[in-house]
Amino acid sequence: MKSCNEKLAGLRLFYLYEKRRKTEYQICSLRTPLQLGNSLIITIKKLFLYLRNIKIRHKVATMKYTLTAPAKICGSIQLPSSKSISNRALILKALSGADHSIGNLSQCDDTNVMLRAFAQTQNVIDIGAAGTSMRFLTAYLSQCEGEYLLTGSERMKNRPIHLLVEALRSIGADIQYAEKEGFPPLRICGKPLEGGEVEVAGNISSQFISALMMIAPTTRQGLTIRLKGEVISQPYIRMTLKLMEAFGIQAEWNGNTISIPPQSYRSAPFVVEGDWSAASYWYEMAALANSAEVELLGLFAESTQGDSFVAKLFEQLGIATEYTERGVILRKTGAIVPRLEYDFVHQPDLAQTFVVTCCLLNVPFRFTGLQSLKIKETDRIEALKTEMRKLGYVVNDYENSIMEWNGERIAGEATPVIATYEDHRMAMAFAPAALHIFGLQVAEPQVVSKSYPNYWEHLRGVGFTVAEGK
């Protein structure tokens, strides 16, 4: 069994490998060790990242993109790798002390944040706005000997984490709040954890549950997780179990109980599949365009991602999916339902895509299971209602978990500027509206780097004009 320091050292080297990759979509193949261990190179890299982040923050604060859509959407798109799979795989690699590479690792901000966290030698770890990293690293560091301060952006400092902290404390973790009770930043004194049984609400973020699951095998007793009430985002929990299995872990999920005995992770090569959440915006474009044929590369028919259900849902909005050896091909059928009702409890990240698409296709809807949208990068329910009004659509919400549009319209703004609220999915879900809204602008367009850094370049590649302005 490798010590935490040895595991972190291996991940620091892996981070340096990743920074040397020269293409966005090359499958990672670490054939020869790089001699990059000296402190000068690491310091220079940190300085470069610091300056780059200052530049990005300045652009985010001032930039807008004006979008003009083509008459037809046609092209082949190499989708980004799955952020959800990449971030889980990095934690599992750390827990296993794996020597193998992770192929096709995501290039997005959230994954780069995780890589930087493992690479740095300081005990203060700033994960910015990366919620997945905050949750997974809270659990990981709690069992990794040492003292750490885990912090993030102002928005992150207002995203509640007390339920995960309480669960970890109940199995032996030493975690204190450095500022506000119940919120990051966290002071973590890592040590071996006892494990045992823990009870958590099933309707909290699945990332809390996944964070507990991934460290469960390392505890002395293993871990039995009892989920109370309705369990939301089940596909993400299944994804975690599937990935843990790929790294040698056996677990059982019966009813509302997940049982994971103490055992050792094993080193395993791993390749990350394409991101179905990113695919949803191309389905949206195909649905909104007058004519479309789009090939999306890197997707698997038998996917571990719950958002792969987007293919079934878009059948009701006139888009057929053909699976190939390379990915999928999207084609218009013209068969659109008069009304769409769906429970997004297991695919909450698709909600913004379908709210915008249905309104612009004039398809009334009622979407339930949206309770987790209130605690995402922003309050996505309020953000959607506000920005849809700019386009002339009055969307209502109920019980903090339901959104509905009954066809009510108002006068939209002549040149709407979509605010993105530091939320990558707001930018990507609203950009396709340019197919129906002439002169649409998107503010803070750099937010897409959180999960899909090449989004705007890919839009240009299929004929969109993306003009920069202030």
N, C-alpha and C positions, 0 to 999 in steps of 0.2 A: 504494500500500500504506500503510495507516494504521499509525502507531507503536503500541506496546503502551500507552503513556500515553493516546493518543487513544482506543484501543479501551476501556480501562478507564474513561475519562471518559464515554464513551457509555453504558457499562453502569451506571455510577453514576446517570446520569439515568434510565435504564430502571428501575433499582431504585426510585427515588423515584416514578416513574409507578406501579409495582406497588403501593407502599404506599398510594396514593391510591384504589385500586379499592374500591368500596363494597359489592360483592356477591361471594360466594364463587365463583360459577360463571359470571360474566360473561366473555365473550370479550374479551380485551384489545384496545382500539381507541384508540391514542394519537393523537387528532385534532389537538390543539394543544399546543405546548410549555408546560410548567409552569415558572414562574419560581421555582425552589426551590434555586437554586445557592448561597445564602449559607451560611456556616459555622455560623451560629446555628441554623438549621433542622436541619441535619445533626446538630449536637451534641444538640439536643433529641430527635431521633429515636433517636439512639444511647442516650441516657439512658432513654427510654421502653422500648426493647428490653431494656436491661440490667435494669431493674426488673421487666419482664414475665418475663424468664427466671428471676429470683430467685423470683418468685411461683410459677411453674410448678414449679421444682425443689422448693419447699416442699410443694406439693400432691402431687407425685409421691412424696415421701418418706412422706406420712401418709395418703393417701386410699385408700379402697376403694369399689367399686361393688357393690351387691347387685342381682342380676338376677332378674327374674320374666318368663317368656316368655308370649306370647299363645297362644291355642289355634290360631290360623291366621296364617300370614305372607302378607300381601297389601299391595301398595303399589307405587309408582313411585319409583325412587331415582336421583338425579343423582349418578353416581359421580365421585370425584375424578379429575383428570387424571393421566396416567401420570407418575410420578416419574422413571422411567428415561429416558423420552423428554425430559421437561422439562430434566433436568440435562445431557443430551447437547446439547440444542438451545442451552442457555446457553453452553456451551463453544464450540460451532460459531459462535454469534453473535459471541462475543468474537474468535475467530480470523478471522472474515470482516470485522470492523469494521462489521457490519450496521446499517443505519439502520431496517430494518423491525422491527415488533413481533413477539413470539411470542404467538400467540393461545391462550387457554385454558390458560395456564401453571399448573402445580400450585401449590396453596396450602400444601403440606406443609412440615414443618421442614427436610427435606433441601434442598428447592429454595430456601426462604427463606435458609438458610445460604449457599448459592451466591450468591444475589443480594446478601447483605450483604458477602460476601467481595469481590465486584466493586465494591461501592459505597464501601467504606471507603478512607480515604486513608493509613492506617497500614500499615507493612510487616509487622506481626504479625497473622496471620490465624488466628483460632480457629474451627474448624469443628465444635466440639462432638463429637457422636457420629455425624456424617454420614460414613460410610465412602466412599460414592460421591464426595462432595466432596473428601475427602482424596486419593483416587487420581487423579481427573481434574485437580484443581488442582496436584498434584505435577508432572504432565507439562506442564500448561499454563504454570505459572510458570517451569519450567526453560528455556523458550524465550522468555520475556518479560523483556526487560532490566530489571534491578533486583535488589535483595536483599530476601529475604523469610524470615520465620520462620512455618512452617505447623505449627500445633499443634491439639490437640483435648482431649476429655475423658480421664479416667483410663483408661476402657475403650479409647478410641482409641489411647492411648499403649502399649497392650498388644496391638494388632492388627498383625501383621507386614506390613512393606511393603518388605523388602529386595530381593525379586525385581524389583519395579518400579524401585526405585532403581538396582540393578545394570544393568538393561536401559537405563535412561536415561543412566547414566554411560558405557556402552559406545558411545553415539552422541554423546557430547560434553558431557553435562550436568554441572554442578558442584553436587552435593548432599551435605551432611554431616548426620550425626545429632547433634542438639543434646543428647540425653540418653543413651538406651540404644541400643546398636548394633543396627540392623535394625528399629527402631521409630520412629514419630513421637515428638516433634516433629522437623521437618526444617529445616535452614538451606539455602536455595536461592539461588544466585547465577545469575539468569537471563541467558541470552545466546543468540545464534543457534546452532543445533545442526547438526552435520555430517550426521547420518543414516547411511545405509548399510545394513548387515544386523544383525539382532539375533535371538537364539534364546531362546525362552521356553518353559516347560513349558505344555502345553495344558490341564493339569488344575488350574491356578491360577485365581483369580477372573477371570472374563471382563472385569471392570472394569480390571484391569491391562492386558489386551490392547487394550481399547477406548481407554484413556488414550493408549497408544502410537500407535494408529491415527489418532486425531484430530489429533495434532500432526505426523504423518508428512509431510503435504504442505508444511509450513512449513520442513522441513529442507533443507539445501543439496543433498543427494543423493536426497532421498526416503527411503523406508524399505521394506525387505523383512523381514517378520516370519516366522520359521520356527518353527512350533509343534511341540514334541516330544511324542510319545506321544498318548494320548487327549485329544481336545479337548472339554471340558465346557462347558455353557451356550452352545452354538453360536447359539441364537436371539438372544442379546444381542449377539454379534459381528455377526450379519446386520443387526440393528437399527441398529448404529452405521454399518455400510456404507451402509444405506439412507438414513439421515439425512445422512451426508456427501455422498451423491449429490444430495440435495435442496439442499445448499449448494454444488453445482458441482464436486464432486470425483469423479474416476474412479479406481477401484481394481479389483484382481483378486484373487479367492480361489480358488486351485487346490490341491486336496489339503490339505496342511498348511502352505501358503505363502500369505501375504497380501502383495501388491505394491502399493505406493502411491507413484507418482512425485512429484517436486516440482511443485507447481502452486498456484494461488491460489484461496482460497475466495471465493465471491461472495455478496453480500447477497441474501436471499430471505425473503419472508413465510412464516410457518409457523404451523400450528395443531396443538396437541397433542391426541391422542385420549384417551378414557377409559382407566382403569387396569384391566386384566384381573386383576391380582393382587388388587386390592380386590374385584373381582367374585366371586372364589373364596369369600369369606365368605358371600355371599348364596346362592351355590349350596349351601354347607354348610347354611345355615339352611333352605333349601327342602327339602333331603334329610332333615333331622332333624325337620321339622314334620309334623304329621299331615295338614295341608292347606296348600297354598301356590300362589300365583301372583304372581310378582314381575317387574316391568319394570325393567331396568337401562339407563339412558340414557347415550349417549355412546360406546358400543362399536362397533367396526367388524368386519365379518365377515372382511375381508382386512386383518388386523392385522400390524404389525411385531413385536408382543410375543409371545414364546414362551409366556407364561402363558395366551394365548388357547386353548391346548390343554385348558384346564380344562373347556371345554364338552364335548369328546369324552370326557374321563375321567369326568365326572359322569353321562354316559349309562349307565355301568355301575352307578351308585348311584341310579338311578331318576329322573333329572332330564333332561327334554328342553329343547332350546334353539330358540326361533323367532327368526330375525333379521328386524328391521324397519328402516324408515328412521330410526327414533329410537334404536335400540339392539337389545336382546334381551328376550325374555319367557321366563321359566322356569316350567315346569309339571311336576308330579309324574306319573310313569308307573307307579310301583310295581314296575318290573322291576329287581331288584337282584341282582348276581352273588353266588354263595356265597363267593367268595374273590377278592381283587384283588392282582395283581402288576404292578409298574410300575417302570421305570428313570427316576428323576427327574433324571438328569444334566443335562438341558436345561431343567428347570423346578424348581430346588431350592426356590424360595420358596413352592411349593405344598405342600411336604411336611407342614408342621404342620397345614394344613387337612385333608389326607387321613388323617393319623394319628388325629386327633380324630373325624372323621366316621365312619371305618370302625369304630373301637372302639364308638362309640355305636350304630351300626347293626348291631353284632355281625357284622361282615364281617372275617374273618381276612385278614391281608395280609403281603406281603413287598415292601419298597421298597428299591431299590438306587440307586446313583449319588448318595449323600448326603454325599460327602466334604467338600463346601464348607460344610456346616452347622456344622462345628466352628469356623469362623473368621468366623461372622456376628456380629451384635450381641451374641450370647452363644453358648455351645456348645449349639446347638439340639437336638442328639441327647440330651444329658444332661438338658436342661430338659424336653423332652417326656417322657422316661422318668419323671422325678420327679413332674411334675404329673399325668400319667395315673394314677400309683399313687394319688394323692389321690382320683381318681374310681373307683378299683377295678380298673384294668386294668394288667397286667404286660406291658410292651413291652420287648423285648430288642434289643440292637444287636450287630453283628459288624463287625470290620475297619474301624471308624470310617467306614463308608459304607453300612451295611445296617441297616434297622430291620424288625422282624418281630413280629407278634402272632398267636399260635396259638389264641387264645380263652381264655387263662388269666386268671382273675379272683381278686381278693381283696376283703376288706371295704373299701369306700371310706369316706372321712371323712364325718361327718354333715353338716357345713357346710363344704365345701371352700373354701379361699381360694387362688385361682390366683396364684402368683408370676409376674411378667412379665419379670424379669431385664433391665429397660431395653430390651426387645425388643418393638416394636410388633406384630409378627406373633404373638407368644405371646398378647397380649391379644385380638386380633381372631379368632384361630383357636379360642380356648377360650370366648369369650363365647357363641357359639351352643349350647354344651353346656347352657346354662340351659334349653333345650327338653326336656332329659331329666333334668337334675339340679336339683331344687328348692332355692332359696336359694343358688345358686352366687354366689361373690364373686370379683371380679377386683381385685387390688392394683395400685397405680400405673397407673391407667387412662389418665392423660394421655400415656402413651407412644405412643398411637395418632396423636398429632399429627405424628409422623415421616413418615407417608405418607397418613393418612386423618383429618384433623382433625375432621370432622363425623360420625365413626363412631357415637358414642353418641347423638347427636341423631337420626341416621337410624334407629337401633334403636328409639328412642322413637316415631318416626314410624310404625312398623309395629306398634306395640302393646306393645313391651317396657316394663316398669317398670325404670328404672335409678335406684336410690336411693343417694344418697351417704352414706357413713359413714366412721368411723375405726377 
